[in-house]
Amino acid sequence: MGCSILFHLAKFGWKDVVLLERDELTSGSSWHAAGQIHTISSDPNISRLQSYTIDLYEEIEETSGHSVGLHITGGFYAASTKEWYDYLKRERSKARYMGLNQEFISPKELAERHPLIDPKHYHAALWDDQDGDLDPSGATYAFAKAACVHGAQYFTHCGVTAMSQRADGSWDLTTPKGQINAEQIVNCGGLWAREVWHMSGVHLPVQPMEHHYLITDQIPLIAGPDVFWQQRTFLTQQSSFVPRLPSRNNHG
């Protein structure tokens, strides 16, 4: 998120912008993100944003010269119940309104595109031709390098350890590499966003939750409705979404 904001600020004319990274880029949660991309969302604004971002990856790859590992494969959302089928119909209507290319395919065609699917369990499937995957680490570095092309800067191993506001409203930020004065601050701390704002006396109601993932060898068959997977060289990364997860670092 920080590198994307850095890129957009610089691209649209705000050149005097700096990203301060506490360690190396992607050393937080980006390095093990699944890297899946899609446009379907219950919120049409999120769908627009995701479609914009997918189109943007080619631009930042060309500007930065750094590969994002983009693979547009297309993807589907299968309806195993009548209620889910009705939901996907609504999603398709919203997609048409926003100019997104999503179409229904039959269970037979679904099985042809995905041999592990048993078509007798599904009413239909919504096909999204913008679905795919990319390398999260590559995308992050592409954003950062493209931002630098537009005049921005980023510094690694330069985490903020303290901040104080001057009378003119600007901020003094203390880092291991010295102090920097900023007119504006954008908090892109992710898991540590709450702790970042604590340095300025602000409490941000953000709470990280546990999330489990497995890294396995290649496996010929992956079953389970709540499992997504991505092939990376000789590894398969799997992750399961669980509705009720315990929180972490409740006290900072």
SVG drawing of the C-alpha trace seen along z (x, -y; Angstrom):
<svg xmlns="http://www.w3.org/2000/svg" viewBox="-32 -28 54 64">
<polyline fill="none" stroke="black" stroke-width="0.4" points="0.0,0.0 2.8,-2.4 4.6,-2.0 1.3,-2.4 0.6,-5.6 4.1,-6.8 3.7,-6.0 0.4,-7.8 1.4,-10.9 4.6,-11.3 2.8,-10.4 0.1,-13.1 2.6,-15.8 3.7,-15.7 7.4,-15.1 8.7,-15.8 7.5,-12.6 9.4,-10.0 8.6,-6.4 10.3,-5.3 10.5,-1.5 11.4,0.1 13.2,3.1 13.2,4.2 10.3,3.7 7.8,6.6 9.4,7.9 6.0,7.5 3.1,9.4 3.6,8.8 6.2,11.6 3.7,14.4 0.5,12.9 -1.2,15.2 -1.0,12.7 -4.4,13.5 -6.2,10.7 -9.9,10.4 -12.6,7.8 -15.7,9.4 -16.7,7.7 -20.0,7.0 -18.9,3.3 -18.9,1.8 -16.3,-0.8 -14.0,2.0 -14.6,3.7 -13.7,0.5 -10.6,0.1 -9.5,3.7 -10.1,3.4 -8.1,0.2 -5.2,1.8 -5.1,4.8 -4.7,2.5 -2.1,0.5 0.3,3.4 1.4,3.2 2.1,-0.5 4.3,-0.2 6.1,2.8 6.9,0.8 7.8,-2.4 10.0,-0.6 11.5,2.1 10.7,4.5 8.5,7.6 5.3,8.0 5.0,11.6 1.5,10.9 -0.5,13.9 -4.1,13.1 -5.7,16.6 -9.3,15.8 -11.2,17.1 -14.7,18.4 -17.1,18.2 -19.2,21.3 -22.8,21.3 -23.6,24.5 -26.9,23.1 -29.8,21.2 -29.1,18.4 -25.5,18.1 -26.6,18.1 -28.9,15.2 -26.1,13.3 -23.8,13.9 -26.5,12.6 -26.5,9.3 -22.7,9.2 -22.8,9.6 -25.4,6.8 -23.1,4.5 -20.1,5.6 -21.9,4.7 -22.8,1.2 -19.1,0.7 -17.9,1.9 -16.3,5.1 -16.3,8.2 -18.0,11.0 -20.2,13.7 -21.9,16.9 -20.7,20.2 -22.5,23.6 -21.4,26.3 -20.2,28.4 -18.0,25.6 -16.8,25.0 -15.7,28.7 -13.9,28.3 -11.9,25.3 -11.3,26.9 -11.1,30.8 -11.3,31.1 -14.9,29.7 -17.8,32.1 -20.5,30.2 -23.5,31.9 -23.0,29.9 -23.3,26.5 -26.0,24.4 -23.6,22.1 -20.4,20.2 -19.5,16.5 -16.4,16.2 -14.1,13.1 -11.5,12.7 -9.4,10.3 -8.7,12.9 -5.2,14.1 -2.1,13.9 1.1,12.0 4.2,11.8 3.4,9.6 7.0,8.8 7.7,7.9 4.6,5.7 5.8,3.9 9.2,3.2 7.7,2.1 5.5,-0.4 8.6,-1.7 10.9,-1.9 8.1,-3.5 7.6,-6.1 11.3,-6.9 11.1,-7.4 8.4,-10.1 10.7,-11.8 9.8,-10.1 12.3,-8.4 12.2,-5.5 14.6,-4.5 14.9,-1.0 16.0,-0.2 14.7,-3.6 11.7,-3.0 10.2,-5.9 10.9,-5.6 9.3,-8.9 7.3,-11.8 6.4,-15.3 4.4,-18.1 5.8,-21.6 3.8,-24.8 3.4,-25.2 1.6,-21.8 4.5,-19.9 6.0,-16.8 9.5,-15.9 10.1,-12.1 13.0,-10.4 14.6,-7.5 17.9,-5.5 19.3,-7.5 18.4,-10.9 15.5,-13.2 13.1,-14.3 10.5,-17.1 7.3,-16.4 4.3,-18.6 2.0,-15.6 2.1,-12.0 0.4,-9.0 0.3,-6.0 0.9,-2.8 2.0,-0.7 -0.3,2.2 -0.1,4.5 1.8,1.8 -0.5,-1.1 -1.9,-1.3 1.6,-1.5 2.7,-4.2 -0.2,-6.5 0.5,-5.8 3.7,-7.8 1.5,-10.9 -1.0,-10.2 -3.7,-8.8 -5.4,-5.5 -6.4,-3.7 -8.9,-0.8 -7.0,1.7 -6.4,5.3 -4.4,7.9 -5.9,11.4 -4.3,14.8 -4.1,16.2 -2.7,19.6 -1.1,20.7 0.7,23.8 3.7,24.2 3.7,27.7 5.3,29.7 3.3,30.1 0.1,32.0 -2.0,33.4 -5.4,32.7 -6.5,29.8 -10.0,30.2 -12.0,27.9 -14.3,24.9 -12.4,22.5 -8.9,23.1 -7.1,21.0 -3.7,22.0 -1.0,20.5 1.8,22.3 5.2,20.7 8.1,22.5 8.1,25.8 5.9,24.8 2.2,24.5 1.0,21.9 -2.4,22.6 -4.5,20.5 -7.9,21.1 -10.3,18.3 -11.8,19.0 -14.7,16.8 -13.7,16.6 -10.0,16.1 -8.2,15.1 -6.6,11.6 -2.9,11.1 -0.8,8.5 -3.8,7.1 -1.6,5.0 0.8,3.7"/>
</svg>
